[in-house]
Amino acid sequence: MASRRNLLKIGVVSAVSFVITACTKAVSGSSEPTSEPAVEDTQTPSQGGEVVIAQVSALVAGEGFNFTANDGTDAILFKTKDEKVYALSRICTHEGCSVNFDLVQNKLICPCHGATYEAPDGNVISGPTQRNLKKINVKIDGDNVLEVV
């Protein structure tokens, strides 16, 4: 009887420890590293209704920087080697999942159904979708990248 009680105590303590660990990870976020550059996503209004997304000097050429577009959708900003910037919606045109940027393949890939898009322009590489990703209007003003709204 005593060994059953000890076994039950160990089980309860283990379950409580598991729940506490799970809650701590959920509150603190994922422990996986991100590939996003350390850029301050200020999203502050500028003159003429334009919104500051990031600083050009903090972006790494060829890597993506995730941000929320003015209309509330997930978006991704890129800087080219020749210091130009462009942005695309991250919303897959098939079923609305957020696509992820694959740095190695230089593609945007939908985790839901496998649609792939070219990173430089958002054009469809493979389906099931037939429509390209939406382009987001951006421009450089000094060191700021602005979303033109």
N, CA and C of each residue as an Amber inpcrd file, in Angstrom:
protein
   447
   0.8150000  -1.1900000   0.0000000   0.0000000   0.0000000   0.0000000
   0.8620000   1.2580000   0.0000000   1.9390000   1.2480000   0.8110000
   2.8170000   2.4080000   0.8970000   3.5320000   2.6340000  -0.4300000
   3.9110000   1.5530000  -1.1310000   4.6040000   1.7150000  -2.4010000
   3.6540000   2.2860000  -3.4560000   2.3550000   1.9540000  -3.3880000
   1.3800000   2.5290000  -4.3070000   1.2410000   4.0220000  -4.0740000
   1.2170000   4.4060000  -2.8240000   1.1240000   5.8290000  -2.4940000
   2.3620000   6.5820000  -2.9920000   3.5190000   6.0150000  -2.7870000
   4.7510000   6.6480000  -3.2680000   4.7380000   6.7670000  -4.7900000
   4.2910000   5.7280000  -5.4530000   4.2060000   5.7570000  -6.9110000
   3.2130000   6.8240000  -7.3630000   2.0800000   6.9230000  -6.6690000
   1.0840000   7.9440000  -6.9990000   1.6460000   9.3460000  -6.7610000
   2.3940000   9.5510000  -5.6730000   3.0090000  10.8480000  -5.3890000
   3.9960000  11.2270000  -6.4900000   4.8080000  10.2680000  -6.8970000
   5.7800000  10.5290000  -7.9610000   5.0580000  10.9050000  -9.2560000
   3.9670000  10.2010000  -9.5620000   3.1890000  10.4950000 -10.7650000
   2.5900000  11.8920000 -10.7260000   2.0470000  12.2780000  -9.5850000
   1.4340000  13.6000000  -9.4510000   2.5060000  14.6910000  -9.5580000
   3.6280000  14.5040000  -8.8940000   4.7090000  15.4790000  -8.9600000
   5.2170000  15.6030000 -10.4050000   5.3520000  14.4820000 -11.0990000
   5.8030000  14.5110000 -12.4960000   4.8110000  15.2620000 -13.3760000
   3.5240000  14.9960000 -13.1900000   2.4920000  15.6680000 -13.9890000
   2.4950000  17.1710000 -13.7350000   2.6020000  17.5710000 -12.4820000
   2.6410000  18.9950000 -12.1400000   3.8810000  19.6430000 -12.7450000
   5.0250000  18.9750000 -12.6670000   6.2630000  19.5020000 -13.2560000
   6.1120000  19.6760000 -14.7610000   5.4760000  18.7060000 -15.4160000
   5.2640000  18.7870000 -16.8610000   4.3850000  19.9900000 -17.2050000
   3.3070000  20.1780000 -16.4660000   2.3910000  21.2970000 -16.7230000
   3.1100000  22.6260000 -16.5060000   3.8730000  22.7490000 -15.4460000
   4.5990000  23.9910000 -15.1680000   5.6050000  24.2760000 -16.2810000
   6.3320000  23.2540000 -16.7230000   7.3010000  23.4310000 -17.8090000
   6.6100000  23.8710000 -19.0900000   5.4920000  23.2230000 -19.4120000
   4.7560000  23.5760000 -20.6340000   4.2380000  25.0050000 -20.5690000
   3.7110000  25.3970000 -19.4180000   3.1900000  26.7610000 -19.2710000
   4.3140000  27.7910000 -19.3570000   5.4630000  27.4800000 -18.7680000
   6.5940000  28.4000000 -18.8200000   7.0550000  28.6080000 -20.2480000
   7.1370000  27.5310000 -21.0560000   7.5410000  27.6570000 -22.4560000
   6.5020000  28.4290000 -23.2470000   5.2270000  28.2070000 -22.9550000
   4.1700000  28.9190000 -23.6880000   4.2100000  30.4090000 -23.3940000
   4.4900000  30.7750000 -22.1470000   4.5290000  32.1840000 -21.7750000
   5.7880000  32.8570000 -22.3070000   6.9360000  32.1750000 -22.2290000
   8.1910000  32.7890000 -22.6490000   8.4200000  32.6910000 -24.1430000
   7.6410000  31.8990000 -24.8580000   7.7940000  31.7610000 -26.3050000
   8.6840000  30.5880000 -26.6380000   8.8370000  30.3370000 -27.8930000
   9.6310000  29.2190000 -28.3780000  11.1010000  29.4380000 -28.0960000
  11.8050000  28.3390000 -27.8660000  13.2410000  28.4450000 -27.6340000
  14.0250000  28.3120000 -28.9300000  13.3320000  28.1550000 -30.0670000
  14.0130000  28.0210000 -31.3440000  14.5590000  29.3670000 -31.7860000
  15.7670000  29.3800000 -32.3630000  16.3220000  30.6460000 -32.8420000
  15.5700000  31.1370000 -34.0680000  15.5380000  32.4290000 -34.2530000
  14.8930000  32.9930000 -35.4310000  15.9560000  33.4420000 -36.4080000
  15.5680000  33.5270000 -37.6750000  16.5350000  33.9720000 -38.6770000
  16.3250000  35.4300000 -39.0260000  15.4810000  36.1020000 -38.2640000
  15.2240000  37.5110000 -38.5400000  16.3380000  38.3760000 -37.9870000
  16.7220000  39.4020000 -38.7150000  17.7590000  40.2890000 -38.2060000
  17.2550000  41.0880000 -37.0110000  18.1770000  41.5690000 -36.2220000
  17.8040000  42.3860000 -35.0650000  17.4740000  43.7850000 -35.5580000
  16.2280000  43.9580000 -35.9560000  15.7710000  45.2360000 -36.4850000
  14.5980000  45.6720000 -35.6430000  14.5940000  46.9160000 -35.2650000
  13.4850000  47.4360000 -34.4780000  12.3000000  47.6650000 -35.3930000
  11.2090000  46.9280000 -35.1540000  10.0030000  47.0390000 -35.9610000
   9.1190000  48.1120000 -35.3310000   9.4120000  49.3620000 -35.6510000
   8.7510000  50.4720000 -34.9780000   7.3330000  50.6890000 -35.4570000
   7.0580000  50.4760000 -36.7280000   5.7290000  50.6540000 -37.2840000
   5.1350000  52.0040000 -36.8790000   5.9290000  53.0550000 -36.9650000
   5.4610000  54.3720000 -36.5730000   5.0600000  55.1810000 -37.7970000
   4.0010000  55.9700000 -37.6770000   3.5810000  56.7940000 -38.8040000
   4.6250000  57.8500000 -39.1480000   4.7360000  58.1600000 -40.4110000
   5.6410000  59.1870000 -40.8970000   4.7860000  60.2340000 -41.5970000
   5.4300000  61.1530000 -42.2600000   4.6840000  62.1730000 -42.9900000
   3.9520000  61.5290000 -44.1570000   2.7880000  62.0490000 -44.4990000
   2.0410000  61.5800000 -45.6500000   1.3810000  60.2320000 -45.4600000
   1.1970000  59.7670000 -44.2230000   0.5270000  58.4990000 -43.9760000
   1.4100000  57.2840000 -44.1920000   2.6940000  57.4670000 -44.4390000
   3.6060000  56.3540000 -44.6300000   4.0190000  55.8120000 -43.2720000
   4.3250000  54.5080000 -43.2150000   4.6600000  53.8590000 -41.9600000
   6.0920000  53.3400000 -42.0170000   6.8850000  53.6430000 -40.9770000
   8.2540000  53.1530000 -40.8980000   8.2210000  51.6780000 -40.5090000
   8.8630000  50.8530000 -41.3400000   8.9190000  49.4130000 -41.0850000
  10.2080000  49.0440000 -40.3650000  11.3320000  49.5280000 -40.8700000
  12.6420000  49.1640000 -40.3350000  13.6770000  50.1780000 -40.8070000
  14.9170000  49.9780000 -40.3700000  16.0280000  50.8050000 -40.8270000
  16.8260000  49.9960000 -41.8490000  17.1550000  50.6260000 -42.9700000
  17.8970000  49.9610000 -44.0350000  19.2240000  49.4180000 -43.5050000
  19.9130000  50.1960000 -42.6890000  21.2310000  49.7970000 -42.1820000
  21.1810000  48.5440000 -41.3240000  20.0290000  48.2220000 -40.7450000
  19.9170000  47.0470000 -39.8820000  19.4980000  45.7920000 -40.6390000
  19.0440000  45.9360000 -41.8750000  18.6180000  44.7880000 -42.6690000
  19.8340000  44.0870000 -43.2780000  19.7450000  42.7810000 -43.4160000
  20.7950000  41.9900000 -44.0440000  20.3250000  41.6030000 -45.4400000
  21.1470000  41.9130000 -46.4410000  20.7930000  41.6020000 -47.8280000
  20.5250000  40.1140000 -47.9890000  19.3960000  39.7920000 -48.6340000
  19.0480000  38.4070000 -48.9040000  18.2260000  37.7360000 -47.8260000
  18.1780000  38.3020000 -46.6350000  17.3780000  37.7270000 -45.5600000
  16.0500000  38.4600000 -45.4660000  15.0480000  37.7860000 -44.9550000
  13.7320000  38.3960000 -44.8160000  13.5240000  38.9900000 -43.4380000
  12.6990000  40.0220000 -43.3820000  12.3140000  40.6460000 -42.1200000
  10.7850000  40.6630000 -42.0710000  10.2070000  39.8900000 -41.1520000
   8.7520000  39.8160000 -41.0220000   8.2170000  41.0580000 -40.3270000
   7.0810000  41.5540000 -40.8210000   6.4180000  42.6910000 -40.1970000
   4.9290000  42.6020000 -40.4740000   4.1720000  43.4460000 -39.8310000
   2.7340000  43.5180000 -40.0690000   2.4680000  44.7340000 -40.9350000
   1.8480000  44.4970000 -42.0880000   1.5410000  45.5880000 -43.0110000
   0.4530000  46.4790000 -42.4270000   0.3120000  47.6620000 -42.9960000
  -0.6640000  48.6310000 -42.5170000  -2.0850000  48.0620000 -42.4860000
  -2.4100000  47.1500000 -43.4120000  -3.7550000  46.5730000 -43.4380000
  -3.9180000  45.4030000 -42.4680000  -2.8570000  45.1060000 -41.6740000
  -2.9370000  44.0720000 -40.6500000  -2.4660000  42.6960000 -41.0890000
  -2.0510000  42.5360000 -42.3310000  -1.6180000  41.2240000 -42.8040000
  -0.1330000  40.9980000 -42.5330000   0.2300000  39.7190000 -42.4190000
   1.6410000  39.3570000 -42.2950000   2.3470000  39.7110000 -43.5900000
   3.5540000  40.2510000 -43.4720000   4.3240000  40.6380000 -44.6500000
   5.7960000  40.3680000 -44.3890000   6.5860000  40.4270000 -45.4500000
   8.0270000  40.2040000 -45.3360000   8.7520000  41.2290000 -46.1920000
   9.8120000  41.7820000 -45.6250000  10.6110000  42.8230000 -46.2650000
  11.9750000  42.2390000 -46.6210000  12.4750000  42.5760000 -47.8070000
  13.7860000  42.1300000 -48.2500000  14.6290000  43.3250000 -48.6570000
  15.9550000  43.1900000 -48.4760000  16.9090000  44.1720000 -48.9900000
  17.8360000  43.4300000 -49.9410000  18.0630000  44.0270000 -51.1240000
  18.9560000  43.4150000 -52.1020000  20.3900000  43.8410000 -51.8460000
  21.3170000  43.1980000 -52.5180000  22.7370000  43.5410000 -52.3700000
  23.0280000  44.9670000 -52.8150000  22.2310000  45.4830000 -53.7610000
  22.4380000  46.8570000 -54.2220000  21.5850000  47.8710000 -53.4530000
  21.2030000  47.4950000 -52.1860000  20.5330000  48.4000000 -51.2400000
  19.1090000  48.7940000 -51.6360000  18.4480000  48.0220000 -52.4890000
  17.0360000  48.2650000 -52.7950000  16.2030000  47.4040000 -51.8510000
  14.9630000  47.8150000 -51.6240000  14.0730000  47.0540000 -50.7470000
  12.7700000  46.7470000 -51.4750000  12.1550000  45.6410000 -51.0800000
  10.8270000  45.2880000 -51.5800000  10.1330000  44.4560000 -50.5140000
   8.8130000  44.4180000 -50.5840000   8.0460000  43.6810000 -49.5850000
   6.9170000  42.9120000 -50.2580000   6.5810000  41.7850000 -49.6550000
   5.5170000  40.9230000 -50.1500000   4.6080000  40.5270000 -48.9960000
   3.3540000  40.2780000 -49.3260000   2.4410000  39.7000000 -48.3470000
   2.9140000  38.2850000 -48.0560000   2.7710000  37.8420000 -46.8200000
   3.0930000  36.4530000 -46.4640000   1.8520000  35.5730000 -46.5030000
   0.7460000  36.1040000 -46.9820000  -0.5010000  35.3450000 -46.9990000
  -0.5980000  34.5460000 -48.2940000  -0.5960000  33.2260000 -48.1730000
  -0.6840000  32.3340000 -49.3330000  -1.9990000  32.5870000 -50.0630000
  -1.9190000  32.6590000 -51.3700000  -3.1030000  32.9570000 -52.1750000
  -3.9700000  31.7180000 -52.4050000  -3.5990000  30.6000000 -51.8160000
  -4.4100000  29.3830000 -51.9430000  -5.4610000  29.3190000 -50.8440000
  -5.0130000  29.2950000 -49.5780000  -5.9590000  29.1520000 -48.4690000
  -5.7050000  30.1320000 -47.3310000  -4.7730000  31.0750000 -47.5160000
  -4.5870000  32.1200000 -46.5220000  -3.6230000  31.8190000 -45.3970000
  -2.8550000  30.7420000 -45.4820000  -1.8340000  30.4630000 -44.4620000
  -0.6740000  31.4430000 -44.6310000   0.0960000  31.6500000 -43.5770000
   1.2820000  32.5120000 -43.6730000   2.4490000  31.6950000 -44.2000000
   3.0360000  32.1440000 -45.3090000   4.1790000  31.4510000 -45.8900000
   5.4360000  31.7790000 -45.0980000   6.4220000  30.9050000 -45.1900000
   7.6950000  31.0870000 -44.5030000   8.8030000  31.2610000 -45.5330000
   9.7920000  32.0670000 -45.2010000  10.9260000  32.2780000 -46.0920000
  11.9860000  31.2250000 -45.8180000  12.4090000  30.5370000 -46.8720000
  13.4880000  29.5570000 -46.7820000  14.7360000  30.2090000 -47.3670000
  15.6580000  30.6030000 -46.4940000  16.8590000  31.3190000 -46.9050000
  17.7260000  30.4740000 -47.8340000  17.8430000  29.1840000 -47.5600000
  18.6890000  28.3100000 -48.3580000  18.1700000  28.2010000 -49.7930000
  16.8540000  28.0290000 -49.9380000  16.2610000  27.8820000 -51.2690000
  15.8740000  29.2190000 -51.8900000  15.8950000  30.2940000 -51.0950000
  15.4600000  31.6200000 -51.5290000  14.0310000  31.5720000 -52.0870000
  13.1590000  30.9010000 -51.3320000  11.7570000  30.7390000 -51.7160000
  10.8740000  31.0130000 -50.5140000   9.6340000  31.3580000 -50.8020000
   8.6040000  31.4480000 -49.7710000   7.7560000  30.1900000 -49.9230000
   7.5710000  29.4700000 -48.8150000   6.9100000  28.1690000 -48.8640000
   5.7250000  28.1610000 -47.9060000   4.5800000  27.7020000 -48.4100000
   3.3820000  27.5940000 -47.5750000   3.4300000  26.2750000 -46.8020000
   3.3660000  26.3350000 -45.4640000   3.4230000  25.1130000 -44.6720000
   2.1220000  24.3060000 -44.7290000   1.0460000  24.9080000 -45.2010000
  -0.2430000  24.2080000 -45.1990000  -0.3910000  23.2250000 -46.3650000
  -0.0990000  23.6680000 -47.5700000  -0.3190000  22.8100000 -48.7400000
   0.8630000  22.7740000 -49.6940000   1.9920000  23.3950000 -49.3250000
   3.2180000  23.2570000 -50.0950000   3.4030000  24.1840000 -51.2810000
   2.5650000  25.1910000 -51.4300000   2.7700000  26.1470000 -52.5240000
   4.1040000  26.8500000 -52.3200000   4.8190000  27.1230000 -53.4150000
   6.0930000  27.8330000 -53.3160000   6.0680000  29.0580000 -54.2180000
   6.7510000  30.0970000 -53.7480000   6.8060000  31.3800000 -54.4490000
   8.2540000  31.8330000 -54.5460000   8.5730000  32.5730000 -55.5890000
   9.8970000  33.1620000 -55.7290000  10.0160000  34.3240000 -54.7430000
  11.1210000  34.3650000 -54.0100000  11.3150000  35.4440000 -53.0370000
  11.4670000  36.8110000 -53.6960000  12.1530000  36.9370000 -54.8280000
  12.3370000  38.2860000 -55.3800000  11.0610000  38.9820000 -55.8500000
  10.0310000  38.2260000 -56.2380000   8.8570000  38.9080000 -56.7850000
   7.5220000  38.3130000 -56.3500000   7.5260000  37.2140000 -55.6180000
   6.2870000  36.6080000 -55.1510000   5.5600000  35.7880000 -56.2040000
   6.2030000  35.5480000 -57.3370000   5.5670000  34.7520000 -58.3850000
   5.4780000  33.2900000 -57.9690000   4.4030000  32.6250000 -58.3900000
   4.1790000  31.2180000 -58.0610000   5.2120000  30.3520000 -58.7790000
   5.8310000  29.4500000 -58.0230000   6.7150000  28.4400000 -58.6080000
   5.9240000  27.1510000 -58.7870000   5.2190000  26.7550000 -57.7140000
   4.3890000  25.5520000 -57.7850000   3.1520000  25.7310000 -56.9230000
   2.0840000  25.0330000 -57.3200000   0.7790000  25.1600000 -56.6720000
   0.6640000  24.3630000 -55.4050000  -0.5480000  24.3410000 -54.9060000
  -1.8130000  24.3710000 -55.6210000  -2.3150000  25.7580000 -56.0320000
  -1.7060000  26.8130000 -55.5880000  -2.1930000  28.1400000 -55.9480000
  -1.8140000  28.5070000 -57.3780000  -2.5530000  29.4390000 -57.9440000
  -2.2800000  29.9460000 -59.2900000  -1.9240000  31.4340000 -59.2580000
  -2.1450000  32.0920000 -58.0900000  -1.9520000  33.5420000 -57.9930000
  -0.6930000  33.8890000 -57.2070000  -0.0070000  34.9230000 -57.6560000
   1.2120000  35.4110000 -57.0150000   0.8910000  36.0760000 -55.6780000
   1.9140000  36.2040000 -54.8340000   1.7580000  36.9340000 -53.5790000
   1.5650000  38.4230000 -53.8790000   0.8050000  39.0700000 -53.0220000
   0.5590000  40.5090000 -53.1750000   1.8310000  41.2870000 -52.8400000
   2.1370000  42.2870000 -53.6600000   3.2740000  43.1660000 -53.3960000
   2.8370000  44.2840000 -52.4510000   3.7310000  44.6910000 -51.5660000
   3.4720000  45.7760000 -50.6240000   4.3620000  46.9340000 -51.0450000
   3.7940000  48.1100000 -51.2030000   4.5560000  49.2820000 -51.6370000
   5.4320000  49.8020000 -50.5060000   6.7420000  49.8350000 -50.7610000
   7.7040000  50.3580000 -49.7990000   8.6830000  51.2800000 -50.5140000
   9.3090000  52.1390000 -49.7230000  10.3460000  53.0120000 -50.2690000
  11.3410000  53.3340000 -49.1650000  12.5010000  53.8270000 -49.5860000
  13.5480000  54.2310000 -48.6400000  13.5190000  55.7350000 -48.5010000
  13.5460000  56.2090000 -47.2540000  13.6310000  57.6270000 -46.9490000
  14.7230000  57.7830000 -45.8960000  15.9170000  58.2240000 -46.3340000
  17.0590000  58.2610000 -45.4180000  17.4680000  56.8510000 -45.0800000
  17.4540000  56.5040000 -43.7910000  17.7580000  55.1440000 -43.3710000
  16.4950000  54.3490000 -43.0740000  15.3370000  54.9630000 -43.2420000
  14.0650000  54.2990000 -42.9380000  13.4830000  53.6230000 -44.1580000
  12.9030000  52.4360000 -43.9320000  12.0910000  51.7860000 -44.9550000
  10.6470000  52.1020000 -44.5720000   9.9240000  52.6880000 -45.5050000
   8.5410000  53.0980000 -45.2610000   7.5750000  52.2750000 -46.0790000
   6.4470000  51.9090000 -45.4660000   5.3490000  51.3330000 -46.2290000
   4.5320000  52.5060000 -46.7500000   4.3140000  52.5340000 -48.0360000
   3.5420000  53.5950000 -48.6550000   2.0820000  53.1680000 -48.6320000
   1.2830000  53.9320000 -47.8930000  -0.1470000  53.5730000 -47.7570000
  -1.0360000  54.5600000 -48.4730000
